Amino acid sequence: MTIEETAALVRQMQAGNTDAFDEIFAAYEQKAVRTAALICGEVPLAEDIAQETFVTCLLQIEKLQNPYCFSAWFFKILIRCAWKQTKKKQKLMPAEEILAEGAQGLPPVFDSYPSEQRAMYEKLYAAIDSLGQKQRTTLILYYFNDFSIKEIAQITSSLEATVKSRLFAAKAVCGRLWRRNTHSGRGNWFMKRDELDAMIQHAMEKQTEHVDANPMMLERIKREAASRERKERISMKLFTPKRIAVAAIVCFASVTCYAAVHFSGVESRTTIDVTSYAQLEKAEEKVGFDMKTVEAFTNGFTFVNGGTGEMYGQDENGNNIGDPYALMTLSYEKEGKTLVVTAQDGDPYADAGQEVSEGYSSHLYKFVPEGYELTAEDKEREMSGELIISYGTDEVMESVMEVYSWKDGDLFYSMTADNCDLGEEAMAQMAQEMQNA
C-alpha cells in the first residue's frame, strides 16, 4: 500500500468510514505482530501488543494531523505499548521464566541451514536479542521496518543524534560477533559491512516468517474499541490538579537535589536523580509506570534533567491521606527559561476532596519559607484569587506559572512553565507532542 493510499484511508477513517479501518488493518496486521514479536520475544504477547495498538489507532485516529505520517504514528503507538508490556512482564516473572517462555514463543528457525551458516545466524540473532530495549528497537525499526533515522527519531521521541548513537552501538555488538565468527580483523569487517547489514535484516525476517495475527483479532479490536467508547461516554469528567507541576518546578529551580513543597490539599517530595535522558528508563522502573516523554519539543525546549518522588493528599489539618502516589518529573530549558512536566499514578487532590480540572491556567504564585507570616496584602491578594501561596522554599519569590494539565490512561500529567509567556495554544501543542510520544 502506497503512502498516498494509506493517507486516503486515514482521511476516510477520520470521516467515520469503518471499512477504511479494515483495509488499514489488513495492510498493517502482519508487520505489527512481527515487529512486536521481535521486541518482546514471544507470539502471544506480540498479539496482545498489536491488538492494543490497533484499538488505540481506531480510537485516536482523529488526533493524527498529517495522514501522510500514519505509519510513523502507528508504530510509535506500537513501540510504546511493547515497551510497557515487556516491562510489566519482567516485573511479574523471574528472568529465567521469561527466557524460557521467549524461547518457546519464537522457536529456532535456522535448522535447515548448513551448520556453519546456522551457527552464524543463531549467534547473530542472540546478539540482537541481548541488546538493551531501546538499542534493539532502533535496530528493528531500521532493518525490519525500513524507517529512516529521522522517522525513528519521531517514533521513539528522541533526537536524531541519539538514534544514530543507538544504531551504531547496536551494530557494534553485531560487528564484534561477525569478527569472532569469521576470524577476520577490523578492517575486513568494515569491508563486509553491507553483507552484515543484509544478515541482520535476513535474521529478523527469518525469525518472524511464521508469525501471523490471530484470525479473530479484527473482531476483538472492534469489540474492545466499542466497549471503551461506551465507558468513556459514561465516565467523562474533569481531573488533573493544576498545582502539582508547580510544586515540582520549585525543586528544579532550587540549588538542592531535594525539595518538599506543599499547598493546601497536597504535599510533594521530589529528588533530582535523573541527569540524562538515557536514565529515564531506570526512573520509570523506580516509580513503577511508563511516562510518555520527548527529548525535545518542536519549539526548542530541550530535556535537562529529571526526578522521582511522591505526592500525598492532605486533610484540612495538614495530615497525609492514604498511600503516596509515585511522581516523575522532567525539566526542560530554552534560552534560560524553565518548563517542568510531571506525571503521577493517582490524584492526591481527589483524596483531599478538592475539585480539579484539566486544561490551561495561568496564576501568580508566591513561594515562601516554612513559618513565613503573610502580610495583610498577601492575605488580601490570596482571598481575591490574584495570588496563590506555597510554602517550602528557602526564600520568598513570585512567579507567573502557566499550567496545562491532562490525563492519559491511568496517569495524571501537568506541564508548568515558569515566566515563559507561552500561552494556551503553545502549551496545548506541547502537551499533544507528549501524548503522541
C-alpha positions as CSV (number, residue, x, y, z in Angstrom):
1,M,0.0,0.0,0.0
2,T,1.5,3.4,-1.0
3,I,1.7,6.4,1.3
4,E,-1.0,8.2,-0.8
5,E,-3.4,5.2,-0.5
6,T,-2.8,5.0,3.2
7,A,-3.4,8.7,3.7
8,A,-6.6,8.5,1.7
9,L,-7.8,5.6,4.0
10,V,-6.8,7.6,7.1
11,R,-8.9,10.6,5.9
12,Q,-11.8,8.2,5.4
13,M,-11.4,6.8,8.9
14,Q,-11.4,10.3,10.3
15,A,-14.6,10.9,8.5
16,G,-16.2,7.9,10.1
17,N,-15.7,5.2,7.4
18,T,-15.2,1.9,9.3
19,D,-14.5,0.0,6.2
20,A,-11.3,2.1,5.7
21,F,-10.0,0.8,9.1
22,D,-10.5,-2.8,7.8
23,E,-8.2,-2.0,4.9
24,I,-5.6,-0.4,7.2
25,F,-5.7,-3.4,9.4
26,A,-5.2,-5.8,6.5
27,A,-2.2,-3.8,5.4
28,Y,-0.5,-3.5,8.8
29,E,-1.5,-6.5,10.8
30,Q,1.4,-8.8,9.8
31,K,4.1,-6.2,10.2
32,A,2.6,-5.1,13.5
33,V,2.6,-8.5,15.1
34,R,6.0,-9.4,13.8
35,T,7.6,-6.2,14.9
36,A,6.1,-6.7,18.4
37,A,7.4,-10.3,18.4
38,L,10.9,-9.1,17.7
39,I,10.7,-6.6,20.6
40,C,9.0,-8.8,23.2
41,G,10.3,-12.2,22.2
42,E,7.0,-14.2,22.2
43,V,4.0,-14.5,20.0
44,P,1.0,-14.4,22.5
45,L,2.3,-11.1,24.0
46,A,3.1,-9.8,20.5
47,E,-0.6,-10.4,19.5
48,D,-1.8,-8.5,22.6
49,I,0.6,-5.6,21.8
50,A,-0.6,-5.4,18.2
51,Q,-4.3,-5.6,19.2
52,E,-3.8,-2.8,21.7
53,T,-2.1,-0.7,19.1
54,F,-4.9,-1.1,16.6
55,V,-7.5,-0.3,19.3
56,T,-5.6,2.9,20.2
57,C,-5.3,3.7,16.5
58,L,-9.1,3.3,16.0
59,L,-10.0,5.4,19.0
60,Q,-7.4,8.2,18.4
61,I,-7.2,8.5,14.6
62,E,-8.8,11.9,14.8
63,K,-5.7,13.2,16.7
64,L,-3.4,12.4,13.7
65,Q,-3.0,15.8,12.0
66,N,-1.0,14.6,8.9
67,P,-2.4,11.5,7.3
68,Y,0.9,11.0,5.4
69,C,2.6,10.4,8.7
70,F,0.3,7.5,9.7
71,S,3.0,4.7,9.5
72,A,5.3,6.5,11.9
73,W,2.4,7.4,14.2
74,F,1.1,3.9,14.2
75,F,4.5,2.3,15.1
76,K,5.1,5.0,17.7
77,I,2.0,3.6,19.5
78,L,3.1,0.1,19.0
79,I,6.6,0.7,20.3
80,R,5.3,2.4,23.4
81,C,2.9,-0.4,24.1
82,A,5.6,-3.1,23.5
83,W,7.9,-1.4,25.9
84,K,5.2,-1.1,28.5
85,Q,4.0,-4.7,28.2
86,T,7.6,-6.1,28.2
87,K,8.5,-4.1,31.3
88,K,5.3,-5.2,33.1
89,K,6.1,-8.9,32.2
90,Q,9.6,-8.6,33.6
91,K,8.3,-7.3,36.9
92,L,5.8,-10.2,37.2
93,M,8.1,-13.1,36.1
94,P,11.6,-14.2,37.1
95,A,14.2,-13.7,34.4
96,E,14.7,-17.5,33.8
97,E,11.0,-18.0,33.2
98,I,10.9,-15.0,30.7
99,L,13.8,-16.6,28.8
100,A,12.2,-20.0,28.7
101,E,8.9,-18.7,27.6
102,G,10.6,-16.4,25.0
103,A,12.4,-19.4,23.5
104,Q,9.1,-21.2,23.2
105,G,7.4,-18.2,21.7
106,L,10.0,-17.7,18.9
107,P,11.4,-21.2,18.2
108,P,14.6,-21.8,16.3
109,V,14.2,-21.2,12.5
110,F,17.7,-21.8,11.1
111,D,17.8,-25.6,11.5
112,S,17.6,-26.1,7.7
113,Y,20.7,-24.0,7.1
114,P,24.2,-25.6,6.7
115,S,25.9,-26.0,10.1
116,E,28.3,-23.1,9.8
117,Q,25.7,-20.7,8.4
118,R,23.2,-21.9,11.1
119,A,25.7,-21.2,13.8
120,M,26.4,-17.7,12.4
121,Y,22.7,-16.7,12.2
122,E,21.8,-18.2,15.6
123,K,24.7,-16.2,17.3
124,L,23.8,-13.1,15.3
125,Y,20.2,-13.2,16.5
126,A,21.3,-14.0,20.0
127,A,23.5,-10.8,19.8
128,I,20.4,-8.8,18.6
129,D,18.3,-10.3,21.4
130,S,20.9,-9.4,24.0
131,L,20.7,-5.6,23.2
132,G,19.1,-3.2,25.5
133,Q,15.4,-2.4,24.7
134,K,16.0,0.9,23.0
135,Q,19.0,-0.2,21.0
136,R,17.2,-3.4,19.9
137,T,14.1,-1.4,19.0
138,T,16.2,1.1,16.9
139,L,17.8,-1.9,15.1
140,I,14.3,-3.4,14.4
141,L,12.8,-0.1,13.1
142,Y,15.9,0.5,10.9
143,Y,16.3,-3.0,9.4
144,F,13.0,-4.8,9.7
145,N,10.6,-1.8,9.2
146,D,12.9,0.2,6.9
147,F,12.4,3.5,8.7
148,S,14.9,6.3,8.3
149,I,16.9,7.9,11.1
150,K,14.6,10.9,11.1
151,E,11.5,8.7,11.2
152,I,12.9,6.6,14.1
153,A,13.7,9.8,16.0
154,Q,10.0,10.7,15.6
155,I,8.8,7.3,16.6
156,T,10.9,7.0,19.7
157,S,10.7,10.7,20.6
158,S,14.4,11.0,20.5
159,L,17.0,13.3,18.8
160,E,18.4,12.1,15.6
161,A,21.9,12.1,17.2
162,T,20.5,9.7,19.9
163,V,19.1,7.3,17.2
164,K,22.4,7.3,15.4
165,S,24.3,6.6,18.6
166,R,21.9,3.7,19.5
167,L,22.2,2.3,16.0
168,F,26.0,2.5,15.9
169,A,26.2,0.8,19.4
170,A,23.8,-2.0,18.3
171,K,25.7,-2.7,15.1
172,A,29.0,-2.7,17.0
173,V,27.7,-5.6,19.0
174,C,26.8,-7.5,15.8
175,G,30.2,-6.4,14.3
176,R,32.1,-8.0,17.2
177,L,30.2,-11.2,16.7
178,W,31.0,-11.1,13.0
179,R,34.7,-10.7,13.6
180,R,34.7,-13.6,16.1
181,N,32.9,-15.9,13.8
182,T,34.8,-15.0,10.5
183,H,38.2,-14.9,12.2
184,S,38.8,-11.6,10.4
185,G,40.2,-8.4,11.7
186,R,38.6,-5.0,12.0
187,G,39.5,-3.9,8.5
188,N,37.9,-6.9,6.9
189,W,34.7,-6.4,8.9
190,F,34.3,-2.9,7.6
191,M,34.7,-4.2,4.0
192,K,31.9,-6.6,4.6
193,R,29.6,-4.2,6.4
194,D,26.9,-4.3,3.7
195,E,26.9,-8.1,4.0
196,L,26.5,-7.8,7.7
197,D,23.6,-5.3,7.2
198,A,21.9,-7.9,4.9
199,M,22.4,-10.6,7.5
200,I,20.8,-8.6,10.3
201,Q,17.8,-7.9,8.1
202,H,17.5,-11.5,7.0
203,A,17.8,-12.8,10.6
204,M,14.8,-10.7,11.7
205,E,12.7,-11.6,8.7
206,K,13.5,-15.3,9.1
207,Q,12.9,-15.3,12.8
208,T,9.3,-14.0,12.3
209,E,8.3,-15.5,8.9
210,H,5.8,-17.9,10.6
211,V,4.4,-15.3,13.0
212,D,0.9,-14.1,11.9
213,A,-2.0,-12.3,13.5
214,N,-4.8,-14.3,15.1
215,P,-7.8,-14.6,12.6
216,M,-10.1,-13.2,15.3
217,M,-8.0,-10.1,16.0
218,L,-10.0,-7.7,13.9
219,E,-13.3,-8.7,15.6
220,R,-11.7,-8.4,19.0
221,I,-10.3,-4.9,18.2
222,K,-13.7,-3.5,17.1
223,R,-15.4,-5.1,20.2
224,E,-12.8,-3.6,22.6
225,A,-12.8,-0.2,20.9
226,A,-16.6,-0.1,21.2
227,S,-16.5,-1.1,24.8
228,R,-14.0,1.7,25.7
229,E,-16.0,4.3,23.8
230,R,-19.1,3.4,25.9
231,K,-17.1,3.6,29.1
232,E,-15.6,7.0,28.1
233,R,-19.1,8.4,27.5
234,I,-20.3,7.2,30.9
235,S,-17.3,8.4,32.9
236,M,-16.4,11.7,31.3
237,K,-15.1,14.0,34.0
238,L,-12.6,16.7,34.8
239,F,-9.5,15.7,36.5
240,T,-5.9,16.9,36.8
241,P,-4.6,19.1,39.6
242,K,-3.1,22.4,38.4
243,R,-0.6,22.9,41.2
244,I,1.2,19.5,41.0
245,A,3.8,20.6,38.4
246,V,4.2,23.9,40.2
247,A,5.5,22.0,43.3
248,A,8.0,20.2,41.1
249,I,9.3,23.3,39.4
250,V,10.3,24.7,42.7
251,C,12.6,21.8,43.2
252,F,14.2,22.2,39.8
253,A,14.6,25.9,40.3
254,S,16.5,25.4,43.6
255,V,20.1,24.6,44.1
256,T,19.5,21.4,46.1
257,C,18.7,17.9,44.8
258,Y,15.7,17.5,47.1
259,A,12.7,19.6,47.8
260,A,9.5,19.2,49.8
261,V,6.7,21.6,48.8
262,H,3.1,21.7,49.9
263,F,-0.1,23.5,49.0
264,S,-3.5,23.3,50.7
265,G,-4.5,19.7,50.0
266,V,-1.3,18.2,48.7
267,E,2.4,17.7,49.6
268,S,5.1,16.8,47.1
269,R,8.6,15.4,47.7
270,T,11.0,15.3,44.7
271,T,14.6,14.1,44.3
272,I,16.6,15.1,41.2
273,D,18.1,11.8,40.3
274,V,17.9,11.8,36.5
275,T,20.8,13.6,34.9
276,S,20.5,12.3,31.3
277,Y,17.6,11.3,29.0
278,A,19.0,7.8,28.8
279,Q,18.4,7.3,32.5
280,L,14.6,7.7,32.2
281,E,14.1,4.0,31.8
282,K,15.6,3.4,35.3
283,A,13.5,6.2,36.7
284,E,10.3,4.6,35.2
285,E,11.3,1.3,36.9
286,K,11.7,3.2,40.2
287,V,8.2,4.9,40.1
288,G,6.5,1.8,38.6
289,F,4.9,3.4,35.5
290,D,5.9,4.4,32.0
291,M,5.7,8.2,31.3
292,K,5.3,9.5,27.8
293,T,8.3,11.7,27.2
294,V,10.1,13.7,24.5
295,E,13.7,14.6,24.5
296,A,13.0,17.9,22.9
297,F,9.8,19.8,21.9
298,T,9.5,21.3,18.4
299,N,9.5,24.8,19.9
300,G,13.0,24.3,21.2
301,F,12.6,23.3,24.9
302,T,15.1,20.5,25.5
303,F,15.4,18.0,28.3
304,V,17.9,18.9,31.1
305,N,17.3,16.6,34.0
306,G,14.5,14.8,35.9
307,G,13.5,13.4,39.2
308,T,11.3,11.0,41.1
309,G,9.3,11.4,44.2
310,E,5.9,11.0,45.7
311,M,2.7,13.1,46.4
312,Y,0.2,12.9,49.2
313,G,-3.3,14.3,49.5
314,Q,-3.8,16.1,52.9
315,D,-6.7,16.9,55.1
316,E,-7.5,20.4,56.5
317,N,-5.0,19.8,59.4
318,G,-2.2,19.0,57.0
319,N,-2.2,15.3,57.7
320,N,-1.4,12.9,54.9
321,I,-4.3,10.9,53.5
322,G,-3.8,7.3,52.3
323,D,-0.8,6.0,50.5
324,P,1.5,8.3,48.5
325,Y,1.3,8.5,44.7
326,A,4.5,7.9,42.7
327,L,5.7,11.1,40.9
328,M,8.0,11.6,38.0
329,T,9.3,15.0,36.8
330,L,11.1,16.2,33.7
331,S,12.8,19.6,33.4
332,Y,13.3,21.3,30.1
333,E,15.0,24.6,29.3
334,K,15.2,27.1,26.4
335,E,17.1,30.3,26.5
336,G,17.3,30.4,30.2
337,K,13.5,29.6,30.7
338,T,12.4,26.6,32.6
339,L,9.5,24.2,32.0
340,V,8.6,21.1,34.1
341,V,6.4,18.2,33.2
342,T,5.1,15.8,35.9
343,A,3.2,12.6,35.8
344,Q,1.8,10.6,38.8
345,D,-0.2,7.5,39.1
346,G,-3.1,9.0,41.1
347,D,-4.9,12.1,42.1
348,P,-4.0,13.5,45.5
349,Y,-6.4,16.4,45.2
350,A,-9.3,13.9,44.9
351,D,-8.1,12.3,48.1
352,A,-8.2,15.8,49.7
353,G,-11.8,16.3,48.5
354,Q,-10.9,19.2,46.2
355,E,-12.3,19.8,42.7
356,V,-9.7,19.9,40.0
357,S,-9.8,20.4,36.2
358,E,-7.8,19.8,33.0
359,G,-6.6,22.3,30.5
360,Y,-4.8,25.7,30.7
361,S,-4.5,28.1,33.5
362,S,-2.1,31.0,34.5
363,H,-1.6,32.3,38.0
364,L,0.7,34.4,40.1
365,Y,2.5,32.2,42.7
366,K,4.3,33.4,45.8
367,F,6.7,30.8,47.2
368,V,7.7,31.4,50.8
369,P,9.7,29.5,53.5
370,E,8.1,27.5,56.3
371,G,7.0,29.8,59.1
372,Y,6.6,32.8,56.8
373,E,3.9,35.2,58.1
374,L,1.6,36.5,55.5
375,T,1.3,40.3,55.2
376,A,-2.1,41.9,55.0
377,E,-1.5,42.5,51.3
378,D,-0.7,38.8,50.9
379,K,-3.9,37.8,52.6
380,E,-6.0,40.2,50.5
381,R,-4.5,39.1,47.2
382,E,-4.9,35.4,48.2
383,M,-8.5,35.9,49.1
384,S,-9.2,37.7,45.8
385,G,-7.7,34.8,43.9
386,E,-5.0,37.0,42.5
387,L,-2.2,35.2,44.3
388,I,-1.5,31.6,45.3
389,I,0.7,31.0,48.3
390,S,3.1,28.0,48.5
391,Y,5.3,27.0,51.4
392,G,8.6,25.2,51.3
393,T,11.2,27.3,49.5
394,D,14.4,28.8,51.0
395,E,13.5,32.4,50.1
396,V,10.5,34.5,49.0
397,M,9.9,34.7,45.3
398,E,7.0,35.4,43.0
399,S,6.5,33.9,39.6
400,V,3.8,33.7,36.9
401,M,3.1,30.0,36.4
402,E,1.3,28.7,33.3
403,V,-0.1,25.2,33.8
404,Y,-1.5,22.8,31.3
405,S,-3.0,19.5,32.7
406,W,-4.4,16.4,31.2
407,K,-4.9,12.7,31.8
408,D,-3.6,9.9,29.7
409,G,-4.6,6.4,30.6
410,D,-4.1,5.9,34.4
411,L,-1.6,8.8,34.6
412,F,-2.2,12.4,35.5
413,Y,0.1,14.9,33.7
414,S,0.8,18.6,34.4
415,M,3.1,20.9,32.4
416,T,4.3,24.1,34.1
417,A,6.1,27.0,32.6
418,D,7.9,29.5,34.8
419,N,7.7,33.0,33.5
420,C,7.8,31.7,29.9
421,D,4.8,33.6,28.5
422,L,3.8,30.6,26.2
423,G,0.1,30.9,26.2
424,E,-2.6,28.3,25.9
425,E,-2.1,27.4,22.2
426,A,1.6,26.7,22.6
427,M,1.2,24.6,25.7
428,A,-1.6,22.6,24.2
429,Q,0.7,21.8,21.3
430,M,3.5,20.7,23.6
431,A,1.0,18.5,25.6
432,Q,-0.1,17.0,22.3
433,E,3.5,16.2,21.4
434,M,3.8,14.3,24.7
435,Q,0.5,12.5,24.2
436,N,1.7,11.4,20.7
437,A,5.1,10.1,22.1
